[in-house]
Every structure is written in C-alpha cells, then in structure tokens.
Amino acid sequence: MNARMTYAQIHKLQPALTNALISIGDAAASKLEAPLVHLVKLRASQINGCAFCQHMHANEARMDGERQSRLDVLPAWKEVPVFSERERAALQWTETLTRLADQPVGDDQYTGVQAHFSTEEIVNLTALIISINGWNRIAVGFHFLPDIRDEA
C-alpha cells in the first residue's frame, strides 16, 4: 500500500487546515495531563484503525514514561484494573464520541465523565477527541504510513 498524500503535501495545499487541527489539539492537551492525552489519542486511533497515529502516539506515550504493559491492554481497558477512574472516564468519553454513529450520547456517558472532570476539562477533553478523530480521518483517507522499517 502506498500513501495517497503526505502530511507535507496537505500542509502545502491547505496550511490553515493543518494549523487549525494542531492548534485545537495543542490547546486542549495543554489543559490535561500528558498521560491521559496519550491514552485518549491512542484509543481513538485504535478505534478508527489509524496505523500511522497508533504508531506515533504509542511512541510518544512511551517517550513520556508510559508503561508498555498499559499500552498493551488499552483496547481492553474496561477489563483490567491498571487505569485510574479518571482515565476510565476519559476513555469511555473517547469511545462514545468516536463512535457517534453507533449510538446517541446519553446522559449516562456525560454523567460518567462529569464525575471525574470539571466542565472546563470536559470541554478540553472533547476538543482533544475532536482533534484526534480529525487527524485519524485525514491519515486513514490519505493512507499515511507509519515508518516502522528501522524498528526491531
């Protein structure tokens, strides 16, 4: 499989778009703890089947000190006790907003995130989820490929 387009090509064609997505993500992430940001980005990317973003965000998480054992079980986060209640609420909110076509966003989902996040944090968490879902759609649509040739 070959890339249909690269980030550099998209940025050259529409820098306002790439800059806007970066700005949204950075603004939201700056108000949340880094480990949580990594988990949210990685989980949304897993759901969306974005290999490029999964690779990038797993690497970033490890570089920031995230344990590989937690990354290994992230898709099964509901079944393992290694994630805090706050992380679990964020992951549930991530899955809910990433899978909008599957079901409406109910009061239970909102109440769940509201129990662990302030209103401002919910806004930032939601913006972070919007940003990564946007990037996933760009990366999947244009077949961005992770550079894993040099890894063993």
Order of alpha helices (4+ residues) and beta strands (2+ residues): alpha-alpha-alpha-alpha-alpha-alpha-alpha-alpha
